[in-house]
Amino acid sequence: MDSARIIDCIAAVQAALLARESEIESLDRAIGDGDHFLNVKRGCEALMTLAPELASLAADAAFNRIGTKLMTTVGGASGPLLASFFLAMGRTLGGQTQANGVQFAQAFTAGVESIRLRGKAEVGEKTMLDVLIPVARLLLRLSEDGAPVEQICVRVKDEAERGMLATRDMVATKGRAYFLGERSIGHIDPGSKTCQVAIDAVCDLVSRA
């Protein structure tokens, strides 16, 4: 994973999320405060403007720059959480111009852990972590085992979908949906859906390389 591939991933995630805009907005209107997709969209647009700058950066510096940009442009709960994710990735890759599969998996896992600590949430609380934590664990294990990229992508996509769908039967204990209590049951968490769509987009891009 180098800066060129990072830029390609940002573009792929933006396109995938825009294609699912109405679905994600509908999920957020049901149990959120209605501004989730607006913030995500703003973040993607801001990151695309960074493409010329990112192109000249090493992988660790690129992730650090992405995190800083998100911190200053994305509002709501998503901004600080996503910013901490990318900043943690950058720190983990310190000094790396490129990241191989294991290094990327380690950085991704560190980013997810940063979200977990900042958000004070765990699996089972109807948040994006219901997708991110299981995906991080699987990605790291498969990468360290030397699994082929294509196999990793297929299994990671399946795990992301499983985690996202599992939020439908959960009671929200964090965020705006917390106030709904058991009324949040039956609705997929919008943050988990956003993460699942983004992960799918990156996996599809990487597996075609």
C-alpha positions as CSV (number, residue, x, y, z in Angstrom):
1,M,0.0,0.0,0.0
2,D,1.6,3.2,-1.2
3,S,0.3,6.8,-1.6
4,A,-1.0,6.1,-5.1
5,R,-3.0,3.1,-3.9
6,I,-4.3,5.1,-0.9
7,I,-5.6,7.8,-3.3
8,D,-7.3,5.1,-5.5
9,C,-8.9,3.7,-2.4
10,I,-10.3,7.1,-1.3
11,A,-11.8,7.5,-4.8
12,A,-13.3,4.0,-4.7
13,V,-14.8,4.5,-1.3
14,Q,-16.3,7.9,-2.3
15,A,-17.9,6.4,-5.4
16,A,-19.3,3.4,-3.4
17,L,-20.7,5.6,-0.7
18,L,-22.4,8.0,-3.1
19,A,-24.0,5.0,-4.8
20,R,-25.5,4.0,-1.5
21,E,-26.4,7.5,-0.3
22,S,-30.2,7.0,-0.1
23,E,-29.8,3.7,1.8
24,I,-27.4,5.1,4.4
25,E,-29.4,8.3,4.9
26,S,-32.5,6.2,5.4
27,L,-30.8,4.2,8.1
28,D,-29.6,7.3,9.9
29,R,-33.0,8.9,9.8
30,A,-34.4,5.9,11.5
31,I,-32.1,5.8,14.5
32,G,-29.6,8.6,14.2
33,D,-29.6,12.4,14.0
34,G,-29.7,12.6,10.2
35,D,-26.3,14.1,9.5
36,H,-24.2,11.0,9.3
37,F,-24.0,10.7,5.5
38,L,-23.5,14.5,5.1
39,N,-20.4,14.3,7.3
40,V,-19.1,11.2,5.5
41,K,-19.7,12.9,2.2
42,R,-17.9,16.0,3.3
43,G,-15.0,14.0,4.5
44,C,-14.6,12.1,1.2
45,E,-14.7,15.4,-0.8
46,A,-12.1,16.9,1.5
47,L,-9.8,13.9,1.1
48,M,-10.1,14.0,-2.7
49,T,-8.8,17.6,-2.7
50,L,-5.7,16.2,-0.9
51,A,-4.8,13.8,-3.8
52,P,-2.0,16.0,-5.3
53,E,-0.4,16.4,-1.9
54,L,-0.8,12.8,-0.9
55,A,0.9,11.6,-4.1
56,S,4.2,12.9,-2.9
57,L,4.0,11.4,0.6
58,A,5.1,8.1,2.1
59,A,2.3,5.9,3.4
60,D,2.7,6.8,7.0
61,A,2.7,10.6,6.2
62,A,-0.3,10.1,3.9
63,F,-2.4,8.5,6.6
64,N,-1.3,11.2,9.1
65,R,-2.4,13.9,6.6
66,I,-5.7,12.2,6.0
67,G,-6.4,12.0,9.8
68,T,-5.5,15.7,10.2
69,K,-7.8,16.7,7.4
70,L,-10.7,14.7,8.7
71,M,-10.3,16.2,12.2
72,T,-10.8,19.7,10.8
73,T,-13.5,19.1,8.2
74,V,-15.9,16.4,9.5
75,G,-18.3,17.2,12.2
76,G,-20.5,15.0,14.5
77,A,-19.1,11.9,16.2
78,S,-17.6,10.5,13.0
79,G,-14.9,13.2,12.5
80,P,-12.8,12.6,15.6
81,L,-13.3,8.8,15.4
82,L,-12.2,8.6,11.8
83,A,-9.4,11.0,12.3
84,S,-8.1,8.9,15.2
85,F,-8.2,5.8,13.0
86,F,-6.0,7.3,10.3
87,L,-3.6,9.0,12.7
88,A,-3.1,5.7,14.5
89,M,-2.4,4.0,11.2
90,G,0.2,6.6,10.4
91,R,1.9,6.2,13.7
92,T,2.0,2.4,13.3
93,L,3.5,2.7,9.9
94,G,6.1,5.2,11.1
95,G,8.9,5.5,8.5
96,Q,7.3,3.2,6.0
97,T,7.1,4.5,2.4
98,Q,4.9,1.5,1.5
99,A,3.1,-1.0,3.6
100,N,3.0,-4.7,2.8
101,G,0.0,-6.8,3.7
102,V,1.0,-7.6,7.3
103,Q,2.1,-4.0,8.0
104,F,-1.2,-2.7,6.6
105,A,-3.2,-5.2,8.7
106,Q,-1.3,-4.1,11.8
107,A,-1.9,-0.5,11.1
108,F,-5.6,-1.1,10.4
109,T,-5.9,-3.0,13.7
110,A,-4.2,-0.1,15.5
111,G,-6.6,2.3,13.9
112,V,-9.6,0.3,15.0
113,E,-8.3,0.1,18.5
114,S,-7.9,3.9,18.5
115,I,-11.6,4.2,17.6
116,R,-12.5,1.7,20.3
117,L,-10.6,3.6,23.0
118,R,-11.9,7.1,21.9
119,G,-15.5,5.9,21.5
120,K,-15.4,3.8,24.6
121,A,-17.4,1.1,22.7
122,E,-17.2,-2.6,22.1
123,V,-18.7,-5.2,19.8
124,G,-22.4,-5.7,20.5
125,E,-23.2,-2.0,21.1
126,K,-24.6,-1.3,17.6
127,T,-21.8,0.9,16.2
128,M,-19.3,0.9,13.4
129,L,-17.1,-1.3,15.7
130,D,-19.4,-4.2,15.1
131,V,-17.9,-4.3,11.6
132,L,-14.4,-2.9,12.3
133,I,-13.3,-5.1,15.2
134,P,-14.1,-8.5,13.6
135,V,-12.7,-7.3,10.3
136,A,-9.5,-6.2,11.9
137,R,-9.0,-9.4,13.8
138,L,-9.7,-11.5,10.6
139,L,-7.5,-9.3,8.4
140,L,-4.5,-9.5,10.8
141,R,-4.8,-13.3,11.2
142,L,-5.1,-14.0,7.5
143,S,-2.3,-11.6,6.6
144,E,0.0,-13.1,9.2
145,D,-0.9,-16.6,7.9
146,G,0.1,-15.6,4.4
147,A,-3.3,-16.1,2.8
148,P,-3.6,-14.9,-0.8
149,V,-4.9,-11.4,-1.3
150,E,-8.0,-12.6,-3.2
151,Q,-8.9,-15.0,-0.4
152,I,-8.4,-12.3,2.2
153,C,-10.7,-9.9,0.4
154,V,-13.5,-12.4,0.0
155,R,-13.4,-13.3,3.7
156,V,-13.1,-9.8,4.9
157,K,-16.1,-8.7,2.8
158,D,-18.1,-11.6,4.2
159,E,-17.1,-10.6,7.8
160,A,-18.0,-7.0,7.2
161,E,-21.4,-7.9,5.9
162,R,-22.0,-10.3,8.8
163,G,-21.1,-7.6,11.4
164,M,-23.2,-5.0,9.7
165,L,-26.3,-7.2,9.5
166,A,-25.8,-8.3,13.1
167,T,-26.5,-4.7,14.3
168,R,-30.1,-5.1,13.2
169,D,-30.9,-7.2,16.3
170,M,-28.9,-5.1,18.8
171,V,-30.0,-2.5,21.3
172,A,-28.0,0.7,20.8
173,T,-26.0,1.7,23.8
174,K,-24.0,4.5,22.2
175,G,-24.7,7.7,20.3
176,R,-28.0,9.2,19.3
177,A,-29.6,5.8,18.9
178,Y,-29.0,5.1,22.6
179,F,-32.0,7.2,23.5
180,L,-34.3,4.9,21.5
181,G,-33.5,1.9,23.7
182,E,-35.2,-1.2,22.5
183,R,-36.9,0.8,19.7
184,S,-33.5,0.7,17.9
185,I,-33.9,-3.1,17.4
186,G,-34.8,-3.9,13.8
187,H,-32.6,-1.1,12.3
188,I,-29.1,-1.5,10.9
189,D,-26.6,0.9,12.4
190,P,-25.7,3.5,9.7
191,G,-22.1,3.7,10.8
192,S,-21.7,0.0,10.4
193,K,-23.3,0.2,7.0
194,T,-20.9,2.9,5.9
195,C,-17.9,0.9,7.1
196,Q,-19.2,-2.2,5.3
197,V,-19.6,-0.3,2.0
198,A,-16.1,1.3,2.4
199,I,-14.5,-2.1,3.1
200,D,-16.2,-3.7,0.2
201,A,-14.9,-0.9,-2.1
202,V,-11.3,-1.2,-0.9
203,C,-11.4,-5.0,-1.2
204,D,-12.8,-4.9,-4.7
205,L,-10.1,-2.5,-5.7
206,V,-7.2,-4.4,-4.2
207,S,-8.4,-7.8,-5.5
208,R,-8.4,-6.4,-9.1
209,A,-4.8,-5.3,-8.8
